[in-house]
Amino acid sequence: MQIEKETDVNAVDNESCRAMDFVSERNHTEILEQLLRAGADSK
């Protein structure tokens, strides 16, 4: 998987969940690492 440069990796859905929340709850560590490298907020 490759994250496009213009992708907002900190965007939230209608329940205020971010992609990082979704993948970390499901233990998708490789995707989580990619999100962090793309600038996702770890807070």
PyMOL Python script that loads the backbone (N, CA, C, O; Angstrom):
from pymol import cmd

cmd.read_pdbstr("""\
ATOM      1  N   MET A   1       0.841  -1.176   0.000  1.00  0.00           N
ATOM      2  CA  MET A   1       0.000   0.000   0.000  1.00  0.00           C
ATOM      3  C   MET A   1       0.883   1.234   0.000  1.00  0.00           C
ATOM      4  O   MET A   1       1.897   1.287   0.695  1.00  0.00           O
ATOM      5  N   GLN A   2       0.493   2.206  -0.772  1.00  0.00           N
ATOM      6  CA  GLN A   2       1.221   3.472  -0.806  1.00  0.00           C
ATOM      7  C   GLN A   2       0.231   4.594  -0.537  1.00  0.00           C
ATOM      8  O   GLN A   2      -0.858   4.628  -1.111  1.00  0.00           O
ATOM      9  N   ILE A   3       0.616   5.502   0.335  1.00  0.00           N
ATOM     10  CA  ILE A   3      -0.238   6.631   0.684  1.00  0.00           C
ATOM     11  C   ILE A   3       0.109   7.796  -0.238  1.00  0.00           C
ATOM     12  O   ILE A   3       1.266   8.207  -0.324  1.00  0.00           O
ATOM     13  N   GLU A   4      -0.888   8.316  -0.917  1.00  0.00           N
ATOM     14  CA  GLU A   4      -0.688   9.448  -1.821  1.00  0.00           C
ATOM     15  C   GLU A   4      -0.270  10.685  -1.031  1.00  0.00           C
ATOM     16  O   GLU A   4      -0.676  10.857   0.118  1.00  0.00           O
ATOM     17  N   LYS A   5       0.532  11.536  -1.640  1.00  0.00           N
ATOM     18  CA  LYS A   5       1.032  12.743  -0.969  1.00  0.00           C
ATOM     19  C   LYS A   5      -0.087  13.674  -0.514  1.00  0.00           C
ATOM     20  O   LYS A   5       0.032  14.313   0.531  1.00  0.00           O
ATOM     21  N   GLU A   6      -1.172  13.760  -1.283  1.00  0.00           N
ATOM     22  CA  GLU A   6      -2.236  14.701  -0.940  1.00  0.00           C
ATOM     23  C   GLU A   6      -3.257  14.125   0.046  1.00  0.00           C
ATOM     24  O   GLU A   6      -4.227  14.798   0.395  1.00  0.00           O
ATOM     25  N   THR A   7      -3.047  12.896   0.492  1.00  0.00           N
ATOM     26  CA  THR A   7      -3.974  12.258   1.427  1.00  0.00           C
ATOM     27  C   THR A   7      -3.866  12.892   2.811  1.00  0.00           C
ATOM     28  O   THR A   7      -2.763  13.093   3.320  1.00  0.00           O
ATOM     29  N   ASP A   8      -4.998  13.203   3.411  1.00  0.00           N
ATOM     30  CA  ASP A   8      -5.025  13.730   4.779  1.00  0.00           C
ATOM     31  C   ASP A   8      -5.034  12.547   5.737  1.00  0.00           C
ATOM     32  O   ASP A   8      -6.088  11.976   6.018  1.00  0.00           O
ATOM     33  N   VAL A   9      -3.859  12.181   6.234  1.00  0.00           N
ATOM     34  CA  VAL A   9      -3.741  11.007   7.102  1.00  0.00           C
ATOM     35  C   VAL A   9      -4.306  11.257   8.505  1.00  0.00           C
ATOM     36  O   VAL A   9      -4.387  10.333   9.314  1.00  0.00           O
ATOM     37  N   ASN A  10      -4.693  12.491   8.791  1.00  0.00           N
ATOM     38  CA  ASN A  10      -5.295  12.814  10.085  1.00  0.00           C
ATOM     39  C   ASN A  10      -6.792  13.106   9.972  1.00  0.00           C
ATOM     40  O   ASN A  10      -7.400  13.598  10.922  1.00  0.00           O
ATOM     41  N   ALA A  11      -7.379  12.807   8.830  1.00  0.00           N
ATOM     42  CA  ALA A  11      -8.817  13.029   8.645  1.00  0.00           C
ATOM     43  C   ALA A  11      -9.609  12.137   9.600  1.00  0.00           C
ATOM     44  O   ALA A  11      -9.163  11.049   9.966  1.00  0.00           O
ATOM     45  N   VAL A  12     -10.778  12.609   9.994  1.00  0.00           N
ATOM     46  CA  VAL A  12     -11.641  11.837  10.888  1.00  0.00           C
ATOM     47  C   VAL A  12     -12.957  11.515  10.180  1.00  0.00           C
ATOM     48  O   VAL A  12     -13.405  12.243   9.294  1.00  0.00           O
ATOM     49  N   ASP A  13     -13.565  10.395  10.603  1.00  0.00           N
ATOM     50  CA  ASP A  13     -14.857  10.031  10.025  1.00  0.00           C
ATOM     51  C   ASP A  13     -15.979  10.649  10.852  1.00  0.00           C
ATOM     52  O   ASP A  13     -15.717  11.483  11.719  1.00  0.00           O
ATOM     53  N   ASN A  14     -17.212  10.257  10.598  1.00  0.00           N
ATOM     54  CA  ASN A  14     -18.353  10.864  11.298  1.00  0.00           C
ATOM     55  C   ASN A  14     -18.430  10.468  12.767  1.00  0.00           C
ATOM     56  O   ASN A  14     -19.261  10.998  13.505  1.00  0.00           O
ATOM     57  N   GLU A  15     -17.575   9.545  13.202  1.00  0.00           N
ATOM     58  CA  GLU A  15     -17.514   9.161  14.623  1.00  0.00           C
ATOM     59  C   GLU A  15     -16.218   9.644  15.274  1.00  0.00           C
ATOM     60  O   GLU A  15     -15.842   9.181  16.351  1.00  0.00           O
ATOM     61  N   SER A  16     -15.546  10.575  14.610  1.00  0.00           N
ATOM     62  CA  SER A  16     -14.286  11.172  15.075  1.00  0.00           C
ATOM     63  C   SER A  16     -13.143  10.172  15.173  1.00  0.00           C
ATOM     64  O   SER A  16     -12.237  10.343  15.989  1.00  0.00           O
ATOM     65  N   CYS A  17     -13.178   9.128  14.347  1.00  0.00           N
ATOM     66  CA  CYS A  17     -12.094   8.145  14.312  1.00  0.00           C
ATOM     67  C   CYS A  17     -11.160   8.464  13.158  1.00  0.00           C
ATOM     68  O   CYS A  17     -11.590   8.825  12.063  1.00  0.00           O
ATOM     69  N   ARG A  18      -9.876   8.322  13.432  1.00  0.00           N
ATOM     70  CA  ARG A  18      -8.859   8.522  12.409  1.00  0.00           C
ATOM     71  C   ARG A  18      -8.415   7.166  11.860  1.00  0.00           C
ATOM     72  O   ARG A  18      -8.705   6.128  12.456  1.00  0.00           O
ATOM     73  N   ALA A  19      -7.727   7.174  10.751  1.00  0.00           N
ATOM     74  CA  ALA A  19      -7.204   5.934  10.179  1.00  0.00           C
ATOM     75  C   ALA A  19      -6.297   5.227  11.186  1.00  0.00           C
ATOM     76  O   ALA A  19      -6.314   4.001  11.294  1.00  0.00           O
ATOM     77  N   MET A  20      -5.506   6.011  11.919  1.00  0.00           N
ATOM     78  CA  MET A  20      -4.624   5.406  12.931  1.00  0.00           C
ATOM     79  C   MET A  20      -5.421   4.661  13.989  1.00  0.00           C
ATOM     80  O   MET A  20      -5.014   3.585  14.427  1.00  0.00           O
ATOM     81  N   ASP A  21      -6.547   5.217  14.403  1.00  0.00           N
ATOM     82  CA  ASP A  21      -7.388   4.544  15.397  1.00  0.00           C
ATOM     83  C   ASP A  21      -7.882   3.205  14.851  1.00  0.00           C
ATOM     84  O   ASP A  21      -7.828   2.180  15.531  1.00  0.00           O
ATOM     85  N   PHE A  22      -8.364   3.240  13.609  1.00  0.00           N
ATOM     86  CA  PHE A  22      -8.922   2.062  12.968  1.00  0.00           C
ATOM     87  C   PHE A  22      -7.887   0.945  12.840  1.00  0.00           C
ATOM     88  O   PHE A  22      -8.149  -0.195  13.224  1.00  0.00           O
ATOM     89  N   VAL A  23      -6.713   1.272  12.303  1.00  0.00           N
ATOM     90  CA  VAL A  23      -5.710   0.220  12.082  1.00  0.00           C
ATOM     91  C   VAL A  23      -5.064  -0.254  13.378  1.00  0.00           C
ATOM     92  O   VAL A  23      -4.705  -1.426  13.490  1.00  0.00           O
ATOM     93  N   SER A  24      -4.911   0.628  14.353  1.00  0.00           N
ATOM     94  CA  SER A  24      -4.299   0.192  15.620  1.00  0.00           C
ATOM     95  C   SER A  24      -5.234  -0.728  16.400  1.00  0.00           C
ATOM     96  O   SER A  24      -4.769  -1.652  17.067  1.00  0.00           O
ATOM     97  N   GLU A  25      -6.543  -0.490  16.329  1.00  0.00           N
ATOM     98  CA  GLU A  25      -7.502  -1.379  16.996  1.00  0.00           C
ATOM     99  C   GLU A  25      -7.489  -2.773  16.379  1.00  0.00           C
ATOM    100  O   GLU A  25      -7.827  -3.752  17.045  1.00  0.00           O
ATOM    101  N   ARG A  26      -7.102  -2.866  15.122  1.00  0.00           N
ATOM    102  CA  ARG A  26      -7.102  -4.139  14.396  1.00  0.00           C
ATOM    103  C   ARG A  26      -5.700  -4.721  14.236  1.00  0.00           C
ATOM    104  O   ARG A  26      -5.507  -5.692  13.504  1.00  0.00           O
ATOM    105  N   ASN A  27      -4.724  -4.130  14.918  1.00  0.00           N
ATOM    106  CA  ASN A  27      -3.335  -4.604  14.927  1.00  0.00           C
ATOM    107  C   ASN A  27      -2.701  -4.676  13.540  1.00  0.00           C
ATOM    108  O   ASN A  27      -1.955  -5.609  13.244  1.00  0.00           O
ATOM    109  N   HIS A  28      -2.993  -3.709  12.706  1.00  0.00           N
ATOM    110  CA  HIS A  28      -2.373  -3.627  11.381  1.00  0.00           C
ATOM    111  C   HIS A  28      -1.113  -2.770  11.494  1.00  0.00           C
ATOM    112  O   HIS A  28      -1.093  -1.610  11.081  1.00  0.00           O
ATOM    113  N   THR A  29      -0.077  -3.359  12.055  1.00  0.00           N
ATOM    114  CA  THR A  29       1.129  -2.588  12.372  1.00  0.00           C
ATOM    115  C   THR A  29       1.841  -2.044  11.143  1.00  0.00           C
ATOM    116  O   THR A  29       2.390  -0.944  11.198  1.00  0.00           O
ATOM    117  N   GLU A  30       1.851  -2.777  10.042  1.00  0.00           N
ATOM    118  CA  GLU A  30       2.531  -2.282   8.842  1.00  0.00           C
ATOM    119  C   GLU A  30       1.852  -1.018   8.311  1.00  0.00           C
ATOM    120  O   GLU A  30       2.526  -0.069   7.910  1.00  0.00           O
ATOM    121  N   ILE A  31       0.530  -1.009   8.310  1.00  0.00           N
ATOM    122  CA  ILE A  31      -0.206   0.175   7.843  1.00  0.00           C
ATOM    123  C   ILE A  31      -0.024   1.316   8.831  1.00  0.00           C
ATOM    124  O   ILE A  31       0.101   2.472   8.427  1.00  0.00           O
ATOM    125  N   LEU A  32      -0.009   1.008  10.111  1.00  0.00           N
ATOM    126  CA  LEU A  32       0.212   2.022  11.137  1.00  0.00           C
ATOM    127  C   LEU A  32       1.568   2.697  10.931  1.00  0.00           C
ATOM    128  O   LEU A  32       1.670   3.921  11.023  1.00  0.00           O
ATOM    129  N   GLU A  33       2.595   1.920  10.657  1.00  0.00           N
ATOM    130  CA  GLU A  33       3.917   2.480  10.406  1.00  0.00           C
ATOM    131  C   GLU A  33       3.914   3.379   9.180  1.00  0.00           C
ATOM    132  O   GLU A  33       4.552   4.432   9.179  1.00  0.00           O
ATOM    133  N   GLN A  34       3.196   2.968   8.131  1.00  0.00           N
ATOM    134  CA  GLN A  34       3.116   3.794   6.928  1.00  0.00           C
ATOM    135  C   GLN A  34       2.402   5.109   7.210  1.00  0.00           C
ATOM    136  O   GLN A  34       2.815   6.158   6.716  1.00  0.00           O
ATOM    137  N   LEU A  35       1.337   5.060   7.999  1.00  0.00           N
ATOM    138  CA  LEU A  35       0.624   6.286   8.355  1.00  0.00           C
ATOM    139  C   LEU A  35       1.533   7.237   9.136  1.00  0.00           C
ATOM    140  O   LEU A  35       1.529   8.443   8.891  1.00  0.00           O
ATOM    141  N   LEU A  36       2.303   6.699  10.065  1.00  0.00           N
ATOM    142  CA  LEU A  36       3.224   7.526  10.842  1.00  0.00           C
ATOM    143  C   LEU A  36       4.289   8.157   9.946  1.00  0.00           C
ATOM    144  O   LEU A  36       4.607   9.337  10.093  1.00  0.00           O
ATOM    145  N   ARG A  37       4.837   7.375   9.022  1.00  0.00           N
ATOM    146  CA  ARG A  37       5.846   7.910   8.085  1.00  0.00           C
ATOM    147  C   ARG A  37       5.231   8.996   7.195  1.00  0.00           C
ATOM    148  O   ARG A  37       5.924   9.918   6.764  1.00  0.00           O
ATOM    149  N   ALA A  38       3.933   8.882   6.925  1.00  0.00           N
ATOM    150  CA  ALA A  38       3.254   9.877   6.073  1.00  0.00           C
ATOM    151  C   ALA A  38       2.841  11.113   6.863  1.00  0.00           C
ATOM    152  O   ALA A  38       2.269  12.041   6.290  1.00  0.00           O
ATOM    153  N   GLY A  39       3.121  11.146   8.173  1.00  0.00           N
ATOM    154  CA  GLY A  39       2.850  12.341   8.962  1.00  0.00           C
ATOM    155  C   GLY A  39       1.623  12.285   9.840  1.00  0.00           C
ATOM    156  O   GLY A  39       1.161  13.320  10.319  1.00  0.00           O
ATOM    157  N   ALA A  40       1.081  11.093  10.062  1.00  0.00           N
ATOM    158  CA  ALA A  40      -0.102  10.976  10.924  1.00  0.00           C
ATOM    159  C   ALA A  40       0.258  11.402  12.346  1.00  0.00           C
ATOM    160  O   ALA A  40       1.354  11.130  12.836  1.00  0.00           O
ATOM    161  N   ASP A  41      -0.674  12.064  12.981  1.00  0.00           N
ATOM    162  CA  ASP A  41      -0.506  12.533  14.361  1.00  0.00           C
ATOM    163  C   ASP A  41      -0.673  11.345  15.299  1.00  0.00           C
ATOM    164  O   ASP A  41      -1.704  10.673  15.272  1.00  0.00           O
ATOM    165  N   SER A  42       0.328  11.083  16.125  1.00  0.00           N
ATOM    166  CA  SER A  42       0.284   9.924  17.025  1.00  0.00           C
ATOM    167  C   SER A  42      -0.404  10.206  18.355  1.00  0.00           C
ATOM    168  O   SER A  42      -0.418   9.347  19.236  1.00  0.00           O
ATOM    169  N   LYS A  43      -0.967  11.381  18.510  1.00  0.00           N
ATOM    170  CA  LYS A  43      -1.620  11.744  19.782  1.00  0.00           C
ATOM    171  C   LYS A  43      -3.005  11.177  19.879  1.00  0.00           C
ATOM    172  O   LYS A  43      -3.690  11.387  20.880  1.00  0.00           O
TER     173      LYS A  43
END
""", "prot")
cmd.dss("prot")
cmd.show_as("cartoon", "prot")
cmd.util.cbc("prot")
cmd.orient("prot")
